[in-house]
Amino acid sequence: MKKITVLFLGFSLLSSSLIFSQEERDRVITTAVPFLLISADARAAGMGDQGVATSADAFSQQWNPAKYAFINNEQGIGVSYTPYLSNIVNDIFLGNLTYFNRLDDRSAVAASLRYFSLGSIETQGGFEEQPLILSPNELTLDISYALRLADNFSMAVAGRYLRSDLKLAVNSEDATAASTFGVDVAAFYQSQNIVFTNFDGRVRAGANISNIGPKIKYDEVGQENFIPTNLKAGVGFDFIFDASNRLGTYLEFNKLLVPTPKDFNGDGQIDQEDEQEYNNIGSISGIFKSFGDAPGGFGEELREVTWALGAEYVFQEQFSLRSGYFNESDTKGSRKFVAVGAGFKYAPVVIDVSYLFSTSKVVSPLEGTLRFGLIFHFGDDYANN
């Protein structure tokens, strides 16, 4: 049975910097289902793609589900839309739908659907055959539970089903989708108000290990690919000037917990034998190896860590202005950009938008696009935590 398998590897969708010589010491880490690394909500995108230590909102499922135990609303639904490669095509996008329910003062549940459409592709087996219009796509379904273990500290677990339908069938033959699952373990800390001379303050900190799970396999005879297991950690501080004015500042670090491709046999190049040895690394052992396997030593390990700085000014809890900067090493993908965003709240509805300006020689696939988010809150309000 004749099939064509299309593998959209790792950061080929996140940057165009995968072309590098095999003599380079630093290697770009690639994974399957890289759309999981794209920010799916406009608020986080407006602060430089960070959300592990920011205040809780409807889209906390993507960044840190433990934050739901501190959210001020009983229930909410979040919908977001992110155009992708909008300067080239108009039918590739990332959509997200999230629902959360704070069960009581100490616990909350949430569920979300993330859908990445790669548009329409026309295939034709021969000149006389009728062309087939195919729509490759990827999606995740997940559910989380957050529990407040202390007044200022919570943890959460999340389970995620991943489905990647990138196989293109020729001559109307069936092509099955690849699937796997992942687990998140998250923690969040939020202090009480701290009184200073001219303002009050609040400290936040968070961490999340996401997408812990088996590799994904696109073909019965093909190789298994790592999913983007990722470690996020961040801190934040709110400057509460008065009842109407608040400024949040945030810093976040990210590291893919995936092994670094390298020359295992020492022949000076990464060949098929090296790729086979790399593919034999298990998903769990790969997490531990990822902290110390870079060929360039500790310096290269540091270059595999991305960081982001962000700020959010909130006026009367009705209007927000945001900005942030994201940085990735030139030898590890070279994603660098400045982001800006804004939010508007009217009654139970929140509208968020964000925009990205690339500062790298590598043009971002999100350059020149607006991201939109819409949140509906309903049910009772909880007092400030």
GUKOLFI-355250 format. One record per residue: x, y, z of N, C-alpha, C in turn; residue in one letter. Coordinates in steps of 0.1 Angstrom, whole numbers, plus 5000, padded with zeros to 4 digits. Layout:
N
XYZXYZXYZA
...
# end
This chain:
385
500949885000500050005000500950125000M
500750214990501550324988501050444997K
501950505005501650615013502750715013K
502450835015503550945017503350995032I
504450985039504451035053505151165054T
504451265059505051395061505351425076V
506551435079506951465093507351615094L
506551685101506851825104507751825117F
509051815115509951795127510151925134L
509951915148510352015158510252155153G
511352225154511352365152511352405137F
511052315128510852365114509652445113S
508752435123507552515124507752635133L
508752625141508952735151510052835146L
510952785138511952875132512452805120S
513152885112513752835099515252815101S
515752795113517152785115517652635116S
516952545111517352405112518552375102L
518852465093519952435084521252475090I
522052385094523352405100524352295096F
525652325096526652225092526752115103S
527151995099527251885109528551905117Q
529451995113530652025122530352115133E
529152175134528852265145528752185158E
529252245169529152175182527752175187R
527052285186525752305191524752245181D
523752185187522752115178521352165182R
520452195172519152225175518352105178V
517652105190516851985194515451995187I
515051885180513751875174512951775180T
511651795179510651695185509551675175T
508651585178507351575171506451675178A
505251685172504151775176504751905182V
505551985175506152105180505152215183P
503852205178502852305180502552315195F
502952215203502652225217503552335224L
504552385217505452485222505052625217L
503952635209503452765205502452825215I
502652945219501753005229500353015222S
499352965229498052955224497053055229A
497553145238496653255243497353385242D
496553495239497153625236497753695249A
497153665261497753725272499153685275R
499453555275500853505277501753555265A
501253555253501953595242502453735243A
501553825248501853965250502953995260G
503353895268504353905278505653825275M
505753795262506953715257506853565259G
505553515257505353375258505653315271D
505053375282505353315295504053325303Q
503853225312502653215320502753125332G
503953065335504052965346503953035359V
504253165360504253235373503353355373A
502653385363501753495362500453465370T
499553565372498353535379497453445371S
496553375378495753275372494753335362A
494553265351493453305342492953175335D
491953195326491353075320492252985312A
493353045307494352965299495452905307F
495352905320496452845328496752705325S
495852635319496052495316497252465308Q
497552565298498752545290500052565298Q
500052655307501252705314501552635327W
500552645336500652585349499252565355N
498652445354497352425359497152435374P
498252435381498152455396497652595399A
497752695390497252825392495752825394K
495052725389493552735390493052725404Y
493852675413493452675427493452815433A
493952915426493953055431493153145422F
492453095412491753185403490453245411I
490153365408489053435415487653405410N
487553335398486253305393485853165395N
484553135397484152995399484352915386E
483852965375483952895362484252985351Q
484752935340485053015329485352935317G
485252995305485552935292486453035285I
487552985279488453065272488553005257G
488553095248488653065234489753155228V
490753095220491753175214492053125200S
492553225192492853195178494153255175Y
495153175169496453225165496753195150T
496753285141497153265128498553225127P
498953135118500353095117500853105102Y
502053155101502553185087501653265079L
500953365085499953445079500453525067S
501753555067502353625055502453535043N
502353405044502553315033501153245029I
500453195039499253125037498153185047V
496853145044495853195052494953085059N
495452965058494652855064495352765074D
496452815079497152745090496952825103I
496452765113496152835125496152735137F
496252795149496252725162495052775169L
494152685173492952725181492952655194G
492352715204492352655218491052685224N
490452585231489252595239489452535252L
489252615263489552575277488352605286T
488052505295487052525305487652495319Y
487352575329487752555342486652565352F
486752495363485752495373486452495387N
486352595395486952595408485852535417R
486152415422485252335429484952385443L
485952445450485852495463487052585466D
487252615479488352705482489752645479D
489752515478491152455477491352375464R
490352355456490552265444489852315432S
490352275420489752315408490052205397A
489252195387489452115376489452195363V
490052145352490052215340490152115328A
489752145317489852065305490052155293A
490852115283491052195271491252115259S
491052175247491252115234492152215227L
493252165221494052245213494152185199R
493852265189493852215175494752295166Y
495652225159496552295150496252245136F
495752335127495452305113496552345104S
497052255096498152285086497552315073L
496252355072495652395060495352285051G
495052315038494652215028495852185019S
496052065015497152015006496451934995I
496851964983496351894971497351784967E
496951664966497851554962497251484949T
498051434941497651374929498651264925Q
498151134924498951024921499451014907G
498651074897498951074883498251184876G
498651204863498051314855496551294853F
496151164852494751134849493851114861E
494451114873493751094885493151224891E
492051204897491351324904492151364916Q
492551484918493351524930492551514943P
493251484953492751474967493051594975L
492051654981492351764990492351715005I
493551725011493751665024494051785034L
493651755046493751855057494551795069S
495851795068496651745080496451835092P
496451775104496151845116496751775128N
496851845139497251785151496351845162E
496151765173495351815184495751745197L
495351815208495451755221494151775229T
493851675237492751685247493351655260L
493151745270493651725283492751765294D
492951715306492251745318493151755330I
492851845339493751865350493051875363S
493751855374493151875388494151945396Y
493752055402494652145410494152135425A
495052125434494752125448495652215456L
495052295465495752385473496252305486R
497552285487498152205498498352295510L
498452425508498652525519497952655514A
497952745523497252875520497852945508D
499152925506499952995495500552905485N
500252775485500852675477499952575471F
500052545458499152445452500052365442S
499452245439500052155429498952105420M
499352055409498352005399498951885391A
498151805386498451705376497551715364V
498051685353497251685341497551575332A
496551515325496751415316496351465302G
497151415292496951475278496951365268R
496051365259496051275247496451365235Y
497451305228498051375216497751295204L
497251365193496951295181497551385169R
498451315161499051385150498751325137S
497851385129497451335116498151405105D
499351365103500151425092500451335080L
499951215081500151125069499251165058K
499751165046498951195034498751075026L
497451035024497150915017497150945002A
497650854994497750874979496750764973V
496050804962495150704956494050664965N
493650764974492450744983492650634993S
493950594995494150485005494150555019E
493850465029493750515042495050545048D
495150645057496350675064496050705078A
496550625087496150645101496950745108T
496450805118497150915126497950855137A
499050925141499850875152499350945165A
499450875176498950925189499850875200S
499750945211500450915223499750985235T
500350985246499751065258500951125265F
500551225273501551295282500951335295G
501851365305501451395318502151525322V
501451615329502051735335502051725350D
503151775356503151795371503551935373V
502752015381502952155382502852195397A
503452315400503352375413503352525412A
502652585422502452735421502452785435F
503152905437503152975450502653115448Y
501853165457501353295456501253355470Q
502053455473502053505487500853595490S
500653625503499753735507500353865504Q
499553975505500154105502501254135512N
502354195507503454235515503454395516I
503454455527503254595529504654655528V
504854755519506054835518505754975521F
506655065520506455205524505455275514T
505655265501504855335492503955245483N
503955115486503155025478503054885485F
502154805481502054665485502654585475D
503054465478503654375469503154235470G
503354155460502854005460503853925452R
504353815458505353735451504653615445V
505053575433504553445427505653365422R
505553235422506553145416505853025411A
506352965400505752845395506652755387G
506352635386507152535378506152435372A
506552385361505752285354506552195345N
506552065347507151975338505951915330I
505951945317504851915308505251805298S
504251735293504351635283505351525286N
505251475298505951355302505251235296I
505851165287505151055281505950975270G
505350875265506050795254506250865242P
507250815234507450875220506250855212K
506250925201505150905191505750845178I
504950755172505450685160504550705148K
505050755137504250795126504050675116Y
504950575117504850465107505250335114D
504650225110504950095116506350065115E
507050095105508450065103509350185105V
508750295109509550415110510050435125G
510850545127511350565140510350635149Q
510550615162509750685172510450825175E
509550925177510051065179509651115193N
510651185199510351245212509251345211F
508351355221507451465222508051575230I
507551695230508351805236508151815251P
508751715258508751725273509551855277T
508951935285509452065287509352105302N
510452175307510452225320510352375320L
509352435326509152575328509352605343K
509952725345510152775359510152925358A
509452985368509453135367509153195380G
509353325381508953405393508353535388V
507553595398506953725394506753805407G
506553935405506354025416505354135412F
504254145419503254255417503554375425D
503654495419503654615426502254675426F
501654665438500254715440500354855445I
500154955436500355095440499155145448F
497955105444496655135451495555045446D
494355075449493254985445493054985430A
493555085423493255085408494455055400S
495655055405496855045397497754925402N
498154845393498954725396499954695385R
501154665388502154635378502754505381L
502654405373503254275375504454255366G
505554205372506854185365507154035366T
507653975355507853825354509053785347Y
509653675351510853615345510653465344L
510853415333510653265331511753205323E
512053075327513052995320512452865315F
512852825303512352695297513452615292N
513352485294514352385288513552265283K
513852225271513352105266514051985272L
513251895278513851775284513951665274L
514651685264514851595253516351585250V
516951475247518351455245518851545233P
520151585234520751665223521251565212T
520951585200521551495189523051525189P
523851415187525251435187525951315179K
527251325178528051225171528451125182D
527651015183527950915193529150825190F
529450795177530550705174531850785172N
531850915172533050995172533750995158G
532950975147533550985134533551115128D
533051215135533151355130531851405123G
530851315123529551355116528451275122Q
527251335122526051265126525451185115I
525651055115525250965104524050875109D
523750785100522650695103522850615116Q
524050575118524350495131524150585143E
524550705143524250795154522750825156D
522050835145520650855146519950735152E
520450615149519850495154520050485169Q
521250525174521550525188520750625195E
520550745189519750855195518250805196Y
517750735186516350685186516150575196N
517250515200517050405210516950455224N
517250585226517050645240515550645244I
515250605255513850595260513450735264G
512050755264511550885267511850935282S
511850845291512050875305513550895307I
514350805302515850825304516350945296S
515650975285515951095278515851225286G
514851225295514651345304515851365313I
516351255319517551275328518751305319F
518951245308520051265299520151415295K
518951475293518851605287519551715296S
519851685308520451785317522051785316F
522551685309524051685309524651615297G
523951605285524451535274524851625262D
524851755264525251835253526751825250A
527151805237528551785234529451905238P
528852025239529652135243529752155258G
529252065266529352075280528352165286G
528652225298527752305306527352425298F
528252485291527952605283526852585273G
526952465266525852435256524552405263E
524652335275523352315283522652445286E
523452545290522852675292522252735280L
522852715268522352775256521052705252R
520752585258519552515255518352575263E
518652665272517652725280517152855274V
515852875272515352995267514853075279T
514753215278514253295289513353405283W
512553455292511653565288511353655300A
511353785297510953885306509653955302L
508753975311507554035308506954125319G
506054215315505354305324503954325320A
503054345330501654365328501154475337E
500654585331500054695339498554675339Y
497854675350496454665351495854785358V
494854835351494054955357492654915360F
492354925373490954905378490454765374Q
491354665372491054535368490154525356E
490154635348489354645336490254655323Q
491354715324492254735312493654695315F
494354635306495654585308496554615296S
497854655299498854675289499954575292L
500554515281501554415284502654425274R
503854375278504954375269505954265274S
506754215265507754115269508754085259G
509854015263510953985254511253835256Y
511453765245511753625245513153605238F
513953525244515353505239515653355238N
516253315227516753175225518153195218E
519053105222520453115217520453105202S
521353175195521553165181521753025176D
522452945184522752805179521752705183T
520652755189519652655194518252695188K
518152775178516852805172516752955168G
517453035176517553185173516153255173S
515253205181513953275183514253395193R
514053515188514153635196513053735191K
512253775201511253875197510753955208F
510254075205509554155214508054145212V
507254135223505854125221505054235229A
503954275224503154375231501654315230V
500854365240499554315241498654405249G
497354375249496454455257495254365260A
494554405271493354325275492254425280G
491054385277489854465280488854375287F
488354425298487254345305486054425306K
484954365302483554425303482654325309Y
482254355321481354255329482054125329A
481454015325482053885326482953845314P
483153935305483853905293485253975292V
486253895289487653955287488153935273V
488654035267489254025254490654055254I
491553975249492953995248493453985234D
494454075231495154075218496654085220V
497454035211498954055212499454055198S
500754105197501454125185502954105187Y
503654045177505054005179505854075169L
507054125174508054185165509354105166F
509754045156510953955156512254045157S
513154015165514454085166515653995162T
515253885156516253785151516453795136S
517553745131517753725117516853625111K
516353535120515453425116514053485117V
513253495107511953555107510953455114V
510253515124509253425131508053395123S
507553275124506353235117505153325122P
505253385133504153465139504353615137L
505353645129505653785126504453845118E
503953965122502954025115501553975117G
501353895128499953845131499453885144T
498153905145497553935158496953805164L
497153785177496553675184495453725192R
494353645192493153685199492753585210F
492253635221491653555231490353605237G
489453525240488153565245487853475257L
487553535269487253465281485853505286I
485053405289483753425296483753365310F
483453455320483453405334481953395338H
481653295346480353285351480453215365F
479353215372479353165386479753265396G
479953225408480353315419481853355418D
482153465425483453515426484053475439D
485353445439486053415452486753535456Y
486953555469487653665474489153655470A
489853775469491253775466491953675475N
492853605468493553495476494853545481N
# end
